[in-house]
Amino acid sequence: MIVETLSTFPFMYESVMGSSMMKRAQEKGIMQFAAYDLRDWTHDRHRTTDDDPYGGGAGLVMKCEPIFEAYDALCGRGPSAALTGFEQPATGPSPRFCQTPPPKTVFLTPCGRRFDDALATELSREKRLLFICGHYEGIDQRAYRLADYEVSLGDYVLTSGELASMVVIDAVVRKLDGVLGADNGAVDESFVNGLLEPPQYTRPAVFRGEAVPEVLLSGNHALIDSWRREQSLLRTARLRPDLLGEADLSACEREFIERCRIADEG
């Protein structure tokens, strides 16, 4: 997968994309990453990417011209500019991936589709993603003509789209085959099957008087799997009951949840 970002603060990505799973994905050749500076597609000495909003109001609005010029360049259709690629920041005469098929373009916006595991899975199937990151008061509405996806992390406001894009990129890339160490690592995580993960434990077996559940020490994998499923059901019912409506549960599992709910209330 090719992942690119277009923003006014490209070096914000350096620590995230140069660490942990994101670094490993690049080292394995599973994901290629480049962060582009929107200012490289401006034409004034101040490298202006924003301006006052028409109609008045607080804040500044990001201009559509540099966004369109950058998009054209990244698709191999227009003038190119410098790029920043981690781990070895560099500038070059052309965007790195302009000879590949055009990217699917993702805008981070409060007006977008709420980001969840299903959307992360959907995005992970794309070959090339370009994240266009807003800042200040927002982006000129005309730029959204380029959007294939409009994504919101939730009902709150962040300082910049760079922060939101890092969350989305991480959630997407970890779903790519070979990124996580375990073969079923991404399959067993919260939300993949509509439920929260069960509790996890590691050494020591007893800490400050609290012991690891005996079943996890039993070596009986069928029993452990059954316990984990029950704990996942219980945790979801107690902490995120809104997820149960869409979860793929058997009649027996729904009866188990109802019995536990009645016991909790009693």
Secondary structure, DSSP 8 states (H G I E B T S, - for coil): -EEEEEES-GGGGHHHHTSHHHHHHHHTTS-EEEEEEGGGG--STT---EE--TT--SS-EE-HHHHHHHHHHHTTSS-----B-SSS----SS-TTTTS---EEEEEEEEEEE--HHHHHHHHT-SEEEEE--BTTEE-GGGGGG-SEEEE-SSS--SBHHHHHHHHHHHHHTTSTTSSSSTTTTTTSTTTTSS-------S-SEETTEE--GGGGS--HHHHHHHHHHHHHHHHHHH-GGGTTTS---HHHHHHHHHHHHHHH-
